[in-house]
């Protein structure tokens, strides 16, 4: 690639765009201009093609088979999907995933909006410190977060039950029931992502022209009205971005519930908090002989994400008109 | 008092209280990790729970090192290797492709770029089951190849570099390079790459953090004998979940490198995240 640099002395090279006369190095130069871009993008497409795109398409192919990872593969058409619709465990996982998603996304976004609004104040001191402090949970690995919160939510000696005992709440068996396990897992997710969403929303807020607020204060609008009538509408595109990101993350929730269940892929004795991603793992990787069925679960997750993103998009377009 | 500082005084107490509370809640679990990781096992079950660090860290961490269920040191070293290799590769391949998409003309450029943007929206989980089978066929199960090679490139990296390159590098600069007789690769190496440094740094930091913290795939494909740090932590916590001081000493040590990176480069990381949000 760098050959043409050595064969073409500086004075002989033609500026790009103009029709070059025949000179030494011209051919190499032309080859370089025409084909080297493909060399530069090749690594991405090569590796992504093999380890990204191909497995994805293969998932679709597998989902149409009774696929055993070590043995037979029989084509069965859409039977896996038909079975999925009648599968109580699948609906259970879907229910859990949406429950945890609601418990994490809604408070998380409200809190992030609120914090971003506070951080957006022009007169705030120690801005950088607060930004760093609020973002730091996102730096910690999910595994560590899940382990630490697992102990905070422990039944006998956990800090949270201890604090709750002061307001007269008896020891809660956090991983024993649906609502309590959902709350505990949602807390881990919230703790990790509030700061991240705050920063993204803050970035959106900083693009709002300041004179809008000045005009509003002159008209007598207080901070609360300014927040709901200027900040929130103006930050809507960013909000949608954050909601779609949270949806994608929420539908793929895996690590927190897995570690909360001490590594059991079932998510509690009665599958109280088994998520879709855990169910996919149970069917597709833990049990090699149901890999085809697991692949169908994987595509179902993808379809749900796509559907929710589309829904979001339509809602926004409608409310924007 | 100026009107500005008066407004500061009027609005501040509640705002600051809320922000300080948020900061405390954000930092507390780290502190808790250190408290438990430096306490003896007996004192953990005290009611009320301990609130200050103790002096038993050496003893706790010693138990981590002696423990063959988790191979903590191997995990730590593996994480350093995998994260570094992936980061280096994502930055290099991302800047190469980003430069090509931003500054070079070639057939199919727009369609190929669109493909990259679309792939950014596809969850990696969608390919995990066949990928697991592929790793068996390649004999990569349980090896670091399995957690490194598929992640050597990133669509987000290409896209981010392309955005930055189209703004930060003027066409004149590249033309000047061509007039001086430089090949395209030399232009990339001597002109483009240095100009991309700020974006490369942010991309590198984000990639390093993401790789260091990734869990699902390493968990699926690695074994306790040769884990990454996160996998090692998970096995440690399953097997010794009653020995919290040991587990927490390990999580604290495993979290420390990233917290250090964050303390050193936090501003850049946050700047990069906020900038990325506005552009997209």
Interface residues (C-beta under 8 A of the other chain):
Chain A: X1 X2 X3 X4 X5 X8 X9 X10 X12 X13 X15 X16 X29 X32 X33 X34 X36 X37 X38 X40 X41 X43 X44 X45 X47 X48 X51 X52 X53 X54 X55 X56 X58 X59 X62 X69 X114 X115 X118 X119 X121 X123 X124 X128 X129 X130 X131 X132 X133 X134 X135 X136 X137 X139 X140 X141 X142 X143 X144 X145 X147 X148 X149 X150 X151 X152 X156 X157 X159 X162 X191 X194 X195 X196 X199 X200 X202 X203 X204 X207 X223 X238 X241 X248 X251 X252 X254 X255 X258 X259 X262 X263 X277 X280 X281 X284 X285 X291 X294 X295 X298 X299 X301 X302 X305 X309
Chain B: X4 X5 X7 X8 X11 X12 X15 X18 X19 X22 X23 X25 X26 X27 X29 X30 X32 X33 X36 X44 X45 X46 X47 X48 X49 X93 X94 X96 X97 X99 X100 X101 X104 X105 X106 X109 X112 X116 X119 X121 X122 X123 X124 X125 X126 X127 X128 X129 X130 X131 X132 X133 X134 X136 X149 X150 X152 X153 X155 X158 X175 X178 X179 X180 X181 X182 X183 X184 X185 X186 X188 X209 X212 X213 X215 X216 X220 X229 X230 X233 X234 X237 X238 X241 X244 X247 X248 X251 X254 X255 X258 X259 X261 X262 X266 X267 X269 X270 X273 X274 X275 X277 X278 X280
